[in-house]
Amino acid sequence: MRFTQFMCLRLNQASLLHIKQQQFVPKHQPVLERDVKRLESFLLSKPNIVVLTGAGISTESGIPDYRSEGVGLYARSNHKPIQHSEFLRSSDIRKRYWARNFVGWPRFSATEPNSTHYALARFEREGRIQSLVTQNVDRLHTKAGSKNVIELHGSGYTVQCLSCNYNIGRHDFQAILNSLNPEFKNAPDMVRPDGDVEIPVDYIKKFRIPSCPECKGYLKPEIVFFGDNVPKDRLDRIAEMIYTSDGLLVLGSSLLVFSGYRMVLQTKDLNLPVAIVNIGETRGDHLADIKLAAKCGDVVPKLFDFKK
């Protein structure tokens, strides 16, 4: 009886975790097997395909995106992404940003890859894809085992100085913030069930941020904020990858951010094919050779699974 109760508890916990992870996935239709086969046939002859991934694959791990209807941060709250210029000019905005980041970091960094991340890592090992470019800053591809990854918009796992070459790992920086802000010991209670963070104004005003220990400059995550530019050397590497590729596969991106849409334009300028898997419409649908309006987790793990 105890074993049965234990197993029921484990099953209930697994079900609750699945529901929690899927809460940010937009409404979608089941994928048809023939569409999965169509995409698989498209990819079989293209072992040098470049893959671009967006927030639509991380929503299945419980990380919300910005724009999805009904479940994105824009739809659920008045939250807007930080602007690079605002971060530079306002100490209050820097405090607010870092306070929210500090509170949300334990949950964000504990997020695990999902079946799409693991499938892409398998494709890389099997030589089915050339390389992977991600718009996400969550490092879930690396956690899943992918090696040849370019983080288009940087990563939340490194903190850098804006004035010199100093950088520090985000976990180490969290320990520093903890020591400077002991009154935030109840910080986990500020994370709402929807994943957003709500911090009282008084807490934000008192939040302490260290300056760079080498030059006293501002510290920020190694993330390309809105209004900032992707480093040119990163763009050049991506352009070279596309030039030597068989085409582009877009997974879980609306392509509304130009840095991702640029990759589609570069691919088509070379007369190479583009395939897109995304629940909703994308900016590049009119350029796609194949478009599947589906959840990535319903498609990608089924590709090249010849055991079934």
KADAJO-V941085 format. One record per residue. N is the residue number from 1. RES is the residue in one letter. SS is DSSP state (hx for helix, st for strand, lp for the rest). PHI is phi as a letter, one per 30 degrees, with the letter a starting at -180 (none if undefined). Layout:
# KADAJO-V941085
n=(N N)
res=(RES RES)
ss=(SS SS)
phi=(PHI PHI)
This chain:
# KADAJO-V941085
n=(1 2 3 4 5 6 7 8 9 10 11 12 13 14 15 16 17 18 19 20 21 22 23 24 25 26 27 28 29 30 31 32 33 34 35 36 37 38 39 40 41 42 43 44 45 46 47 48 49 50 51 52 53 54 55 56 57 58 59 60 61 62 63 64 65 66 67 68 69 70 71 72 73 74 75 76 77 78 79 80 81 82 83 84 85 86 87 88 89 90 91 92 93 94 95 96 97 98 99 100 101 102 103 104 105 106 107 108 109 110 111 112 113 114 115 116 117 118 119 120 121 122 123 124 125 126 127 128 129 130 131 132 133 134 135 136 137 138 139 140 141 142 143 144 145 146 147 148 149 150 151 152 153 154 155 156 157 158 159 160 161 162 163 164 165 166 167 168 169 170 171 172 173 174 175 176 177 178 179 180 181 182 183 184 185 186 187 188 189 190 191 192 193 194 195 196 197 198 199 200 201 202 203 204 205 206 207 208 209 210 211 212 213 214 215 216 217 218 219 220 221 222 223 224 225 226 227 228 229 230 231 232 233 234 235 236 237 238 239 240 241 242 243 244 245 246 247 248 249 250 251 252 253 254 255 256 257 258 259 260 261 262 263 264 265 266 267 268 269 270 271 272 273 274 275 276 277 278 279 280 281 282 283 284 285 286 287 288 289 290 291 292 293 294 295 296 297 298 299 300 301 302 303 304 305 306 307 308)
res=(M R F T Q F M C L R L N Q A S L L H I K Q Q Q F V P K H Q P V L E R D V K R L E S F L L S K P N I V V L T G A G I S T E S G I P D Y R S E G V G L Y A R S N H K P I Q H S E F L R S S D I R K R Y W A R N F V G W P R F S A T E P N S T H Y A L A R F E R E G R I Q S L V T Q N V D R L H T K A G S K N V I E L H G S G Y T V Q C L S C N Y N I G R H D F Q A I L N S L N P E F K N A P D M V R P D G D V E I P V D Y I K K F R I P S C P E C K G Y L K P E I V F F G D N V P K D R L D R I A E M I Y T S D G L L V L G S S L L V F S G Y R M V L Q T K D L N L P V A I V N I G E T R G D H L A D I K L A A K C G D V V P K L F D F K K)
ss=(lp hx hx hx hx hx hx hx hx hx hx hx hx hx hx hx hx hx hx hx hx hx lp lp lp lp lp lp lp lp lp lp hx hx hx hx hx hx hx hx hx hx hx hx lp lp lp lp lp st st st st lp hx hx hx hx hx hx hx lp lp lp lp lp lp lp lp lp lp lp hx hx hx hx lp lp lp lp lp lp st hx hx hx hx hx hx lp hx hx hx hx hx hx hx hx hx hx hx hx hx hx hx hx hx hx hx lp lp lp lp lp hx hx hx hx hx hx hx hx hx hx hx lp lp lp lp lp st st st st lp lp lp lp lp hx hx hx hx hx lp lp lp lp st st st lp lp st st st st st st st st lp lp lp lp lp st st st hx hx hx hx hx hx hx hx hx hx hx lp hx hx hx hx hx hx hx hx hx st lp lp lp lp lp st lp lp lp hx hx hx hx hx hx lp lp lp lp lp lp lp lp lp lp lp lp st st st st st lp lp st lp lp lp lp lp hx hx hx hx hx hx hx hx hx hx hx hx lp lp lp st st st st st lp lp lp lp lp lp hx hx hx hx hx hx hx hx hx hx hx hx lp lp lp st st st st st lp lp lp lp lp lp lp hx hx hx lp lp st st st lp lp lp hx hx hx hx hx hx hx lp lp lp lp lp lp)
phi=(none d d d d d d d d d d d d d d d d d d d d d d c d d e a c d d d d d d d d d d d d d d e c b d c d c c c c b d d c d e d c j c d c c c e d i b d d d d c a c d b d d c e d d d d c b d d d d d d d d d d d d d d e e d d d d d c d c d d e d d d d d e d d d i c b d a b c b d d c c h d d d e d j d c c c c d e c i b d c b c b d d c b c d b b d d d d d d d d d d d d b d d d d c e e d d d d e d j d b b c e e d d d d d d c c d c e d c b i d d c b d d b d d e j c c d e d d d d d d d d d d d d c c c k b c c b i b d i d d d e d d e d d d d d d d c h c d b c b b a d c d b d c e d c d d b b c d a d e d d c d d d d h c d d d)
